[in-house]
Amino acid sequence: MFTPYRSLLALPGTRAFVLAGVIGRFPLSMLGLGSVLLITITTGSYGVAGIVSATLALSNAAMAPIVGRLSDSHGQARVVLPVLALHALGVGGLTAAVLLHAPWPTFIPAAMLSGASVPPIGSMVRTRWTTLVGGTPALNTALSLESTLDETVFVIGPIVATVLATTVWAASGVTIALALAIVGGLAFAAQRRTEPAVRVPGAGRRERAISVPGLRILVITFVAVGAIFGTNDISMVAFASQHGNRGASGPILAAFAFGSLIAGLLYGTVRWKAPLQRRFLRGVLCLCAGTVPVALAPTIPVMVIAGLVMGLSISPTIVAGMSLVESLVPKDALTEGFAWVGTALGVGVAIGSSIAGRVIDATGGQPAFWQATGAALLVAVIAFTSRRSLVGVAPAEMLAAVEQRPVVGPAVTTTELESC
């Protein structure tokens, strides 16, 4: 099953930017939790920690598409370096303000800068893959690989942040997140051979990714998908607590991630004949169906199994959605397009978790899971009623576009692409 991945990573320059991309995206999984731990350990205030965490998430959601658009316009390396400098300034300011016991309103500007300046490395990596193998079956493998790496990062990152902050130093989580952002970002920016070419100025007006109707539908859809994730995250903690084992929330959430990871690996090995639009709709239906056993699970062991089953539908849905972005969005706006989907997921997580928290306070953990089912039904309704807007460029046209666009870095031969 790993042959397609080995062939893909045998392409010149790919292993270097994939490794740098993995390191550089760890802050997304560590910064929010690390900040919560830093503030609660230092000040004892969960309320302030929640405000800072929300500020980080919302500022990142607001700026990621803008940073993505800048990288499409000026080049990834030229954008990553100044953004990293701003990120270091923001995280350093937030850490110092907390440790020096400054008034909590001073945390907010630093949190805004910290979140807004997280480089969208995941979106940039996907853009590189699209530049190298777009319009070929290898792109499905590449996007599946990235989805699997995302899951791995979001399993490992929170564990590392928690262990460091609670056993070493309260600020360890955020400082290590910053260090990984700098190391990964600098290493990624140094991979110039595979960096996508920037369109020559004056070659025509650059179209905004969000102006594409199909992408707007995907963004709305992924807000609802994010709401499912946000609902489940907080509801699982309440569910485990009500069953007398708060610590079980970790293994339950890990079951979701493990199911998604396995499905992502398998999905990338298949040469799919079904159109992207149909694959995405099928993934949405499976995701919707998977929320029902979770909402009905009576015990923790059953919940682990239900979470594993639901997780099997997550990566295929996200990979198909990312592939739709590649087929819908102009090639010189891809990073912005991928960033919009990531932003949509982040906004959805914030919405889902905040609403679920109120539901849990009022009714308990189990009823809150039906909120995820409601969000899944909304995803299905939006996707099916707008499915005509999700039809992208035909494969033949995509292959023609690949042949016509300038080669970036090392040339990738037809034989190499077919081997993927």
Phi, psi and chi 1 to 4 in degrees:
 res  aa     phi    psi   chi1   chi2   chi3   chi4
   1 MET       -  -20.0   70.9  175.8  -82.3      -
   2 PHE   -90.1   -3.3  -65.9  108.1      -      -
   3 THR   -56.8  -45.9  -61.2      -      -      -
   4 PRO   -60.3  -34.2  -23.7   35.1      -      -
   5 TYR   -72.5  -39.9  -65.5  102.2      -      -
   6 ARG   -63.1  -41.6  -74.5 -163.6  -64.2  -93.5
   7 SER   -64.7  -39.7  -60.2      -      -      -
   8 LEU   -64.0  -45.2 -171.5   70.9      -      -
   9 LEU   -77.8   -4.7  -67.1  172.6      -      -
  10 ALA   -81.6  -12.9      -      -      -      -
  11 LEU   -65.1  142.1  -62.5  177.4      -      -
  12 PRO   -56.6  129.3  -24.7   34.5      -      -
  13 GLY    83.6   -5.9      -      -      -      -
  14 THR   -75.0  -40.0   55.4      -      -      -
  15 ARG   -62.4  -36.1  -66.5 -175.9 -177.7 -177.9
  16 ALA   -66.3  -46.7      -      -      -      -
  17 PHE   -76.6  -24.7   77.4   72.1      -      -
  18 VAL   -68.5  -45.7  167.3      -      -      -
  19 LEU   -63.2  -45.8  177.3   59.0      -      -
  20 ALA   -62.6  -37.5      -      -      -      -
  21 GLY   -65.8  -37.1      -      -      -      -
  22 VAL   -64.0  -47.4  170.8      -      -      -
  23 ILE   -63.2  -42.3  -63.2  171.8      -      -
  24 GLY   -71.2  -17.1      -      -      -      -
  25 ARG   -97.0   -1.5   76.6 -174.5   72.3  179.2
  26 PHE   -58.3  -36.4  -97.4   99.0      -      -
  27 PRO   -55.5  -30.2  -28.6   35.9      -      -
  28 LEU   -61.8  -31.1  -75.4  174.1      -      -
  29 SER   -96.2   -8.0   66.6      -      -      -
  30 MET  -117.2  -30.7  -62.9  177.6   64.5      -
  31 LEU   -65.4  -45.7 -173.7   58.6      -      -
  32 GLY   -62.7  -51.9      -      -      -      -
  33 LEU   -65.5  -40.5  179.0   58.6      -      -
  34 GLY   -60.5  -38.0      -      -      -      -
  35 SER   -68.5  -40.3  -61.7      -      -      -
  36 VAL   -61.3  -45.7  168.3      -      -      -
  37 LEU   -65.3  -42.1  -67.5  168.2      -      -
  38 LEU   -58.9  -46.7  168.2   62.5      -      -
  39 ILE   -72.6  -42.8  -66.9  170.2      -      -
  40 THR   -68.6  -37.7   53.8      -      -      -
  41 ILE   -69.6  -38.5  -67.4  172.5      -      -
  42 THR   -82.3  -41.2  -55.0      -      -      -
  43 THR  -110.4  -21.0   70.3      -      -      -
  44 GLY    78.5    6.9      -      -      -      -
  45 SER  -102.7  111.3  174.6      -      -      -
  46 TYR   -76.0  -29.4  -75.8   89.7      -      -
  47 GLY   -63.5  -47.6      -      -      -      -
  48 VAL   -65.1  -40.0  171.7      -      -      -
  49 ALA   -60.3  -40.2      -      -      -      -
  50 GLY   -65.4  -39.7      -      -      -      -
  51 ILE   -63.9  -44.1  -67.1  172.2      -      -
  52 VAL   -65.9  -42.4  169.9      -      -      -
  53 SER   -61.1  -43.4  178.2      -      -      -
  54 ALA   -65.5  -37.8      -      -      -      -
  55 THR   -62.7  -43.9  -58.6      -      -      -
  56 LEU   -58.9  -47.4  -73.5  166.4      -      -
  57 ALA   -65.5  -45.9      -      -      -      -
  58 LEU   -70.4  -38.3  -67.1  176.4      -      -
  59 SER   -68.2  -36.1   58.5      -      -      -
  60 ASN   -66.1  -41.5  177.3 -108.0      -      -
  61 ALA   -63.5  -36.9      -      -      -      -
  62 ALA   -72.2  -35.5      -      -      -      -
  63 MET   -96.8  -21.5  -73.6  -59.2  -64.4      -
  64 ALA   -56.1  -45.7      -      -      -      -
  65 PRO   -64.0  -33.9  -22.4   34.0      -      -
  66 ILE   -67.8  -44.1  -62.7  174.4      -      -
  67 VAL   -63.8  -38.7  176.5      -      -      -
  68 GLY   -62.1  -41.5      -      -      -      -
  69 ARG   -65.1  -39.5 -177.9  170.9  174.2   78.5
  70 LEU   -63.0  -39.2  -71.3  172.6      -      -
  71 SER   -68.8  -33.9   70.4      -      -      -
  72 ASP   -65.0  -35.5  -73.3  -31.9      -      -
  73 SER   -83.5  -34.1  -57.6      -      -      -
  74 HIS  -121.0   -5.7  -57.9  -72.8      -      -
  75 GLY   103.6  144.6      -      -      -      -
  76 GLN   -66.1  -45.8  -65.5 -178.6  -10.5      -
  77 ALA   -63.2  -40.9      -      -      -      -
  78 ARG   -67.0  -22.9  -68.6 -177.6   64.2 -174.3
  79 VAL   -93.1  -39.7  170.3      -      -      -
  80 VAL   -60.0  -42.5  166.3      -      -      -
  81 LEU   -63.5  -52.3  -62.9  178.7      -      -
  82 PRO   -66.6  -32.8   19.4  -30.1      -      -
  83 VAL   -64.6  -40.6  166.8      -      -      -
  84 LEU   -61.9  -39.5  -82.9  176.2      -      -
  85 ALA   -62.0  -43.2      -      -      -      -
  86 LEU   -65.3  -37.6  -68.3  173.5      -      -
  87 HIS   -63.9  -42.9 -172.7   60.3      -      -
  88 ALA   -62.1  -40.2      -      -      -      -
  89 LEU   -64.1  -43.2 -177.8   62.7      -      -
  90 GLY   -66.9  -48.8      -      -      -      -
  91 VAL   -66.0  -40.7  174.6      -      -      -
  92 GLY   -62.4  -41.5      -      -      -      -
  93 GLY   -65.8  -41.6      -      -      -      -
  94 LEU   -64.1  -45.6  175.7   61.7      -      -
  95 THR   -61.4  -45.7  -55.8      -      -      -
  96 ALA   -63.9  -41.8      -      -      -      -
  97 ALA   -62.1  -41.1      -      -      -      -
  98 VAL   -69.6  -48.3  175.5      -      -      -
  99 LEU   -66.1  -28.4  -66.7  177.6      -      -
 100 LEU   -88.9    4.4  -66.5  173.6      -      -
 101 HIS    56.7   42.1  -61.8  -79.0      -      -
 102 ALA   -69.1  160.1      -      -      -      -
 103 PRO   -55.9  138.1  -24.7   34.2      -      -
 104 TRP   -61.3  -28.2   75.0  -97.4      -      -
 105 PRO   -60.2  -22.3  -27.9   37.9      -      -
 106 THR   -72.5  -14.4   62.0      -      -      -
 107 PHE   -69.9  -29.7  -58.1  170.9      -      -
 108 ILE   -65.6  -48.8  -55.0  -55.0      -      -
 109 PRO   -59.5  -40.0  -23.4   34.6      -      -
 110 ALA   -66.0  -39.3      -      -      -      -
 111 ALA   -65.1  -39.1      -      -      -      -
 112 MET   -61.5  -45.2  -68.7  177.5   64.1      -
 113 LEU   -66.7  -40.5 -179.9   58.1      -      -
 114 SER   -61.3  -47.6  -59.8      -      -      -
 115 GLY   -69.9  -39.9      -      -      -      -
 116 ALA   -68.3  -23.3      -      -      -      -
 117 SER  -105.8   17.0   57.1      -      -      -
 118 VAL   -73.3  116.8  176.0      -      -      -
 119 PRO   -63.3  133.4  -18.2   30.6      -      -
 120 PRO   -77.6   66.1   29.4  -33.7      -      -
 121 ILE   -61.0  -39.8  -63.1  -67.1      -      -
 122 GLY   -59.1  -42.5      -      -      -      -
 123 SER   -66.0  -39.2  -61.0      -      -      -
 124 MET   -66.1  -39.3  -67.7  180.0  178.3      -
 125 VAL   -62.7  -44.2  170.8      -      -      -
 126 ARG   -63.7  -34.4  -72.1  177.1  169.5   89.1
 127 THR   -65.1  -39.0  -60.0      -      -      -
 128 ARG   -63.8  -42.9  -67.4 -161.1 -179.4 -157.4
 129 TRP   -61.8  -40.8  -80.3  123.6      -      -
 130 THR   -65.2  -37.3  -57.2      -      -      -
 131 THR   -64.7  -37.9  -58.7      -      -      -
 132 LEU   -80.9  -42.9  -70.9  171.4      -      -
 133 VAL  -130.9   15.1  -61.5      -      -      -
 134 GLY   -58.5  142.0      -      -      -      -
 135 GLY    83.0    7.6      -      -      -      -
 136 THR  -125.9  162.6   73.1      -      -      -
 137 PRO   -58.7  -22.8  -25.5   34.7      -      -
 138 ALA   -64.4  -23.9      -      -      -      -
 139 LEU   -64.4  -37.5 -179.1   61.6      -      -
 140 ASN   -59.9  -42.3  177.3   69.8      -      -
 141 THR   -64.8  -42.1  -55.9      -      -      -
 142 ALA   -64.0  -45.1      -      -      -      -
 143 LEU   -69.2  -32.1  -65.5 -179.4      -      -
 144 SER   -66.6  -39.9  -63.9      -      -      -
 145 LEU   -60.1  -44.9  172.8   65.1      -      -
 146 GLU   -65.1  -38.8  -68.0  -52.6  -46.7      -
 147 SER   -63.2  -40.9  178.9      -      -      -
 148 THR   -64.8  -40.7  -59.2      -      -      -
 149 LEU   -66.5  -36.9  -67.3  175.6      -      -
 150 ASP   -57.5  -47.5  -79.8  -20.0      -      -
 151 GLU   -60.9  -41.7  -66.1  -66.2  -15.2      -
 152 THR   -62.2  -44.4  -57.0      -      -      -
 153 VAL   -61.8  -40.9  165.6      -      -      -
 154 PHE   -80.7   -7.3  -83.9   90.0      -      -
 155 VAL   -88.5  -45.6  169.0      -      -      -
 156 ILE   -77.9  -43.6  -62.5  174.7      -      -
 157 GLY   -53.5  -53.7      -      -      -      -
 158 PRO   -62.0  -33.6  -25.3   35.8      -      -
 159 ILE   -65.7  -45.7  -64.1  173.9      -      -
 160 VAL   -62.2  -45.1  172.3      -      -      -
 161 ALA   -61.8  -41.9      -      -      -      -
 162 THR   -66.3  -48.0  -58.4      -      -      -
 163 VAL   -61.5  -45.1  170.9      -      -      -
 164 LEU   -65.3  -45.9  -70.6  174.2      -      -
 165 ALA   -68.6  -32.3      -      -      -      -
 166 THR   -92.5  -17.5   55.8      -      -      -
 167 THR  -118.4  -21.5   62.9      -      -      -
 168 VAL  -108.6  -64.2 -179.4      -      -      -
 169 TRP  -161.5  141.4 -179.6   40.9      -      -
 170 ALA   -58.1  -32.4      -      -      -      -
 171 ALA   -91.8    4.6      -      -      -      -
 172 SER   -61.6  -40.2  -64.4      -      -      -
 173 GLY   -60.2  -47.2      -      -      -      -
 174 VAL   -74.8  -34.0  -68.7      -      -      -
 175 THR   -70.6  -38.9   52.9      -      -      -
 176 ILE   -68.4  -37.3  -66.5  -60.9      -      -
 177 ALA   -60.2  -42.1      -      -      -      -
 178 LEU   -65.0  -44.0  174.1   60.0      -      -
 179 ALA   -60.5  -42.6      -      -      -      -
 180 LEU   -66.6  -37.0  -69.0  172.6      -      -
 181 ALA   -61.7  -43.0      -      -      -      -
 182 ILE   -69.1  -47.8  -66.8  172.9      -      -
 183 VAL   -62.5  -50.1  171.3      -      -      -
 184 GLY   -65.8  -41.4      -      -      -      -
 185 GLY   -64.7  -44.6      -      -      -      -
 186 LEU   -65.5  -41.4  -68.6  177.1      -      -
 187 ALA   -64.7  -38.1      -      -      -      -
 188 PHE   -68.1  -44.1 -175.7   77.8      -      -
 189 ALA   -63.2  -26.9      -      -      -      -
 190 ALA   -74.6  -14.0      -      -      -      -
 191 GLN   -83.3   73.8  -51.0  -56.7  -44.7      -
 192 ARG   -78.3  -22.0  -56.2  -58.5  -68.8  -91.5
 193 ARG   -62.9  -33.2  -64.7  174.0   59.7 -161.4
 194 THR  -104.7    7.2   51.3      -      -      -
 195 GLU   -69.7  131.7 -176.3  176.1    5.4      -
 196 PRO   -60.2  145.2  -22.0   33.1      -      -
 197 ALA   -71.2  149.2      -      -      -      -
 198 VAL   -94.9  136.5  177.5      -      -      -
 199 ARG   -64.5  138.8 -166.8  168.0   72.2  173.2
 200 VAL   -63.0  129.8  178.8      -      -      -
 201 PRO   -56.2  139.7  -23.6   33.7      -      -
 202 GLY    88.6    1.3      -      -      -      -
 203 ALA   -85.0   15.4      -      -      -      -
 204 GLY   122.3  157.8      -      -      -      -
 205 ARG   -70.9  133.3 -176.3  178.4  179.1 -177.9
 206 ARG   -78.1  126.1 -175.1 -176.9  -61.3  -87.4
 207 GLU   -81.8  137.0 -175.7  178.4   -1.7      -
 208 ARG   -72.6  137.5  -67.0  179.7   62.9   86.6
 209 ALA   -60.2  -40.3      -      -      -      -
 210 ILE   -69.9  -10.9 -161.1   62.8      -      -
 211 SER   -76.5  -10.9   66.3      -      -      -
 212 VAL   -79.0  121.7  178.2      -      -      -
 213 PRO   -56.1  -40.1  -25.5   34.7      -      -
 214 GLY   -62.6  -38.1      -      -      -      -
 215 LEU   -67.7  -37.3 -178.9   63.1      -      -
 216 ARG   -61.4  -38.5  -68.4 -160.6  -66.1  -92.0
 217 ILE   -64.9  -43.4  -63.8  -59.2      -      -
 218 LEU   -62.6  -40.0  -78.3  175.3      -      -
 219 VAL   -61.9  -46.6  166.8      -      -      -
 220 ILE   -62.2  -41.8  -63.8  171.5      -      -
 221 THR   -62.1  -43.4  -58.7      -      -      -
 222 PHE   -75.9  -20.1  -86.5   97.6      -      -
 223 VAL   -61.8  -44.3  168.4      -      -      -
 224 ALA   -66.5  -38.1      -      -      -      -
 225 VAL   -62.5  -44.2  171.6      -      -      -
 226 GLY   -60.0  -36.2      -      -      -      -
 227 ALA   -62.3  -34.6      -      -      -      -
 228 ILE   -61.9  -48.3  -62.1  172.2      -      -
 229 PHE   -62.7  -46.2  -59.4  158.9      -      -
 230 GLY   -61.8  -39.6      -      -      -      -
 231 THR   -63.3  -47.1  -62.1      -      -      -
 232 ASN   -65.9  -37.8  -78.3  -18.5      -      -
 233 ASP   -57.7  -52.1  -75.5  -10.7      -      -
 234 ILE   -77.8  -31.9 -168.4  167.8      -      -
 235 SER   -69.0  -33.0  -61.4      -      -      -
 236 MET   -64.8  -38.7  -72.5  -58.6  176.2      -
 237 VAL   -62.8  -45.4  176.0      -      -      -
 238 ALA   -65.5  -40.5      -      -      -      -
 239 PHE   -61.0  -47.9  175.7   85.4      -      -
 240 ALA   -64.1  -39.2      -      -      -      -
 241 SER   -63.7  -41.7  -62.3      -      -      -
 242 GLN   -67.0  -22.3  -71.1  173.3   -1.2      -
 243 HIS   -97.3   15.4  -75.6   76.4      -      -
 244 GLY    77.9   17.4      -      -      -      -
 245 ASN  -147.6   78.1 -171.3   -1.6      -      -
 246 ARG   -57.8  -34.7 -178.8 -174.7  -67.5  -90.1
 247 GLY   -64.1  -18.6      -      -      -      -
 248 ALA   -71.0  -13.9      -      -      -      -
 249 SER   -62.4  -31.4   58.2      -      -      -
 250 GLY   -63.8  -54.5      -      -      -      -
 251 PRO   -60.1  -34.7  -26.6   34.7      -      -
 252 ILE   -64.6  -48.4  -65.1  173.5      -      -
 253 LEU   -66.4  -32.4  -68.9  171.4      -      -
 254 ALA   -64.9  -32.4      -      -      -      -
 255 ALA   -63.8  -40.4      -      -      -      -
 256 PHE   -58.2  -50.5  -82.0   87.0      -      -
 257 ALA   -64.0  -38.7      -      -      -      -
 258 PHE   -67.0  -42.1 -176.3   71.6      -      -
 259 GLY   -60.8  -42.3      -      -      -      -
 260 SER   -66.2  -39.7 -179.7      -      -      -
 261 LEU   -63.1  -47.0 -172.0  152.0      -      -
 262 ILE   -63.2  -44.5  -65.7  -60.2      -      -
 263 ALA   -63.1  -38.2      -      -      -      -
 264 GLY   -63.9  -42.8      -      -      -      -
 265 LEU   -62.2  -45.4  -75.9  174.6      -      -
 266 LEU   -67.2  -40.0  -66.7  174.1      -      -
 267 TYR   -59.6  -36.6 -172.6   89.3      -      -
 268 GLY   -75.4   -9.2      -      -      -      -
 269 THR   -94.7   -6.9   65.3      -      -      -
 270 VAL   -95.6  136.7  177.9      -      -      -
 271 ARG   -89.3   94.9  -75.8 -179.4  171.9  -92.5
 272 TRP   -74.7  136.5  -63.6   96.5      -      -
 273 LYS  -101.0  -24.3  -64.5 -178.4  179.1  179.7
 274 ALA   -68.1  143.8      -      -      -      -
 275 PRO   -60.8  153.5  -20.6   31.4      -      -
 276 LEU   -55.4  -44.3  -89.0  175.3      -      -
 277 GLN   -57.6  -43.6  174.2 -152.8   41.7      -
 278 ARG   -68.0  -39.1 -169.2  177.1  -57.0  167.6
 279 ARG   -63.2  -40.8  -82.2 -174.4  -92.5  157.3
 280 PHE   -64.3  -43.6  180.0   66.5      -      -
 281 LEU   -64.6  -39.2  -64.6  177.7      -      -
 282 ARG   -64.5  -41.5  -71.7  173.4  179.4  172.8
 283 GLY   -60.8  -40.9      -      -      -      -
 284 VAL   -62.2  -42.9  164.7      -      -      -
 285 LEU   -63.5  -42.5  -76.5  178.1      -      -
 286 CYS   -65.2  -39.9  -69.6      -      -      -
 287 LEU   -62.5  -41.9 -175.9   62.0      -      -
 288 CYS   -62.5  -46.5 -174.0      -      -      -
 289 ALA   -64.8  -34.6      -      -      -      -
 290 GLY   -67.9  -21.3      -      -      -      -
 291 THR   -72.6  -21.8   62.6      -      -      -
 292 VAL   -69.8  -50.3  176.9      -      -      -
 293 PRO   -58.8  -33.6  -23.2   33.4      -      -
 294 VAL   -63.5  -43.9  169.4      -      -      -
 295 ALA   -68.0  -24.5      -      -      -      -
 296 LEU   -97.7   -8.1  -65.3  174.2      -      -
 297 ALA   -60.0  126.5      -      -      -      -
 298 PRO   -91.3  -22.7   30.5  -32.0      -      -
 299 THR  -134.2  167.3   63.3      -      -      -
 300 ILE   -63.9  -46.3  -71.5  175.8      -      -
 301 PRO   -59.4  -40.6  -26.0   36.0      -      -
 302 VAL   -65.7  -37.5  173.7      -      -      -
 303 MET   -64.4  -37.5 -178.6   62.7   81.4      -
 304 VAL   -60.2  -44.1  170.0      -      -      -
 305 ILE   -66.1  -43.5  -63.2  172.4      -      -
 306 ALA   -63.1  -39.6      -      -      -      -
 307 GLY   -65.0  -40.2      -      -      -      -
 308 LEU   -61.9  -43.3  179.9   65.2      -      -
 309 VAL   -65.0  -45.4  171.3      -      -      -
 310 MET   -63.8  -36.5 -179.6 -179.6  168.0      -
 311 GLY   -60.4  -27.2      -      -      -      -
 312 LEU   -62.7  -21.2  -65.2  173.3      -      -
 313 SER   -95.5   -7.2   64.5      -      -      -
 314 ILE   -73.8  -58.1  -66.7  174.1      -      -
 315 SER   -59.7  -46.2  -83.5      -      -      -
 316 PRO   -57.7  -37.2  -28.4   37.1      -      -
 317 THR   -67.5  -45.1  -56.0      -      -      -
 318 ILE   -67.9  -41.6  -67.5  177.2      -      -
 319 VAL   -63.5  -43.6  172.3      -      -      -
 320 ALA   -62.7  -38.8      -      -      -      -
 321 GLY   -64.5  -43.2      -      -      -      -
 322 MET   -64.5  -37.6  -69.8  -65.7 -173.7      -
 323 SER   -65.0  -35.4  -61.4      -      -      -
 324 LEU   -64.1  -37.7  -80.4  171.1      -      -
 325 VAL   -57.7  -44.8  172.2      -      -      -
 326 GLU   -61.9  -33.3 -168.1  -89.5  -18.2      -
 327 SER   -87.5  -16.9   68.5      -      -      -
 328 LEU   -98.4  -36.5  -69.8  165.5      -      -
 329 VAL   -91.1  143.7  172.7      -      -      -
 330 PRO   -54.6  143.6  -24.8   33.1      -      -
 331 LYS   -61.5  -26.6  -56.4  -51.5  174.5 -159.0
 332 ASP   -89.7   13.0   57.6    2.4      -      -
 333 ALA  -133.0   23.1      -      -      -      -
 334 LEU   -67.0  -43.3  -85.2  173.2      -      -
 335 THR   -61.3  -41.1  -52.6      -      -      -
 336 GLU   -61.7  -42.5 -179.8 -168.4   -3.9      -
 337 GLY   -62.2  -47.5      -      -      -      -
 338 PHE   -62.6  -38.1  -71.6  131.1      -      -
 339 ALA   -64.8  -35.4      -      -      -      -
 340 TRP   -61.5  -39.8  -89.5  111.8      -      -
 341 VAL   -67.2  -42.6  173.2      -      -      -
 342 GLY   -61.2  -39.8      -      -      -      -
 343 THR   -62.7  -43.2  -71.6      -      -      -
 344 ALA   -59.7  -43.0      -      -      -      -
 345 LEU   -61.9  -43.5  -76.9  169.4      -      -
 346 GLY   -63.3  -43.1      -      -      -      -
 347 VAL   -63.7  -42.0  170.1      -      -      -
 348 GLY   -62.4  -40.6      -      -      -      -
 349 VAL   -60.5  -43.7  167.9      -      -      -
 350 ALA   -63.4  -43.7      -      -      -      -
 351 ILE   -65.1  -48.1  -66.4  172.7      -      -
 352 GLY   -62.1  -44.4      -      -      -      -
 353 SER   -68.6  -37.2   59.3      -      -      -
 354 SER   -68.7  -42.9   60.4      -      -      -
 355 ILE   -69.0  -42.1  -63.7  176.5      -      -
 356 ALA   -62.4  -35.6      -      -      -      -
 357 GLY   -59.6  -41.1      -      -      -      -
 358 ARG   -68.7  -39.0  -64.2 -176.7  179.7 -177.0
 359 VAL   -63.1  -42.7  172.6      -      -      -
 360 ILE   -63.9  -42.8  -69.1  168.0      -      -
 361 ASP   -59.6  -34.0  -73.3  -20.4      -      -
 362 ALA   -87.3  -37.0      -      -      -      -
 363 THR  -127.8  -13.4   62.8      -      -      -
 364 GLY   104.3  174.1      -      -      -      -
 365 GLY   -71.1  -41.4      -      -      -      -
 366 GLN   -61.1  -48.3 -165.6   78.8   36.5      -
 367 PRO   -61.4  -26.1  -23.6   35.0      -      -
 368 ALA   -65.3  -25.5      -      -      -      -
 369 PHE   -63.4  -27.6  -73.0  115.0      -      -
 370 TRP   -68.2  -20.4  -69.8  110.2      -      -
 371 GLN   -63.1  -39.1  176.0 -178.6  -53.5      -
 372 ALA   -63.9  -39.1      -      -      -      -
 373 THR   -63.3  -41.1  -57.1      -      -      -
 374 GLY   -62.0  -42.1      -      -      -      -
 375 ALA   -64.4  -38.0      -      -      -      -
 376 ALA   -65.2  -40.1      -      -      -      -
 377 LEU   -63.1  -37.6  -71.8  171.7      -      -
 378 LEU   -63.5  -42.1 -180.0   60.4      -      -
 379 VAL   -56.6  -48.0  172.7      -      -      -
 380 ALA   -62.1  -44.4      -      -      -      -
 381 VAL   -62.4  -46.4  169.8      -      -      -
 382 ILE   -63.1  -46.4  -65.5  171.3      -      -
 383 ALA   -64.4  -41.6      -      -      -      -
 384 PHE   -76.8  -38.1  -85.7   86.2      -      -
 385 THR   -73.0  -21.4   56.3      -      -      -
 386 SER  -112.2   19.2  -52.9      -      -      -
 387 ARG   -61.3  -28.1   60.2 -173.2  179.8  -83.2
 388 ARG   -66.8  -27.1  -68.7 -174.6  178.7 -179.9
 389 SER   -76.2  -11.5  -62.1      -      -      -
 390 LEU   -94.6    6.1  -60.8  177.9      -      -
 391 VAL   -83.5  116.2  178.0      -      -      -
 392 GLY   -96.1 -153.1      -      -      -      -
 393 VAL   -73.1  138.3 -178.0      -      -      -
 394 ALA   -62.9  148.5      -      -      -      -
 395 PRO   -53.5  -40.8  -27.8   35.0      -      -
 396 ALA   -62.2  -40.3      -      -      -      -
 397 GLU   -67.6  -36.2  -64.8  169.4  -30.2      -
 398 MET   -65.7  -42.1  -68.5  170.9   67.4      -
 399 LEU   -63.9  -38.2  -74.2  170.3      -      -
 400 ALA   -63.9  -39.4      -      -      -      -
 401 ALA   -64.4  -37.9      -      -      -      -
 402 VAL   -62.0  -42.0  171.9      -      -      -
 403 GLU   -68.6  -29.7  -67.2  175.0   -3.0      -
 404 GLN   -86.3  -26.5  -68.1  171.4    5.9      -
 405 ARG   -78.3  151.8   67.8  172.7  165.3 -122.7
 406 PRO   -64.5  145.8   23.2  -33.0      -      -
 407 VAL   -75.2  136.4  174.7      -      -      -
 408 VAL  -109.6  124.9 -178.9      -      -      -
 409 GLY    68.6 -142.8      -      -      -      -
 410 PRO   -70.9  141.0   25.9  -33.6      -      -
 411 ALA   -69.4  139.3      -      -      -      -
 412 VAL  -106.1  117.9 -178.5      -      -      -
 413 THR   -81.0  162.8   65.0      -      -      -
 414 THR   -60.3  -38.1  -55.8      -      -      -
 415 THR   -61.8  -42.4  -57.3      -      -      -
 416 GLU   -63.4  -41.2  -72.9  174.6  -38.1      -
 417 LEU   -66.2  -42.1  -70.1  177.7      -      -
 418 GLU   -65.9  -31.0  -70.7  176.1  -10.1      -
 419 SER   -68.4  -20.9   71.1      -      -      -
 420 CYS   -77.3      -  -66.6      -      -      -
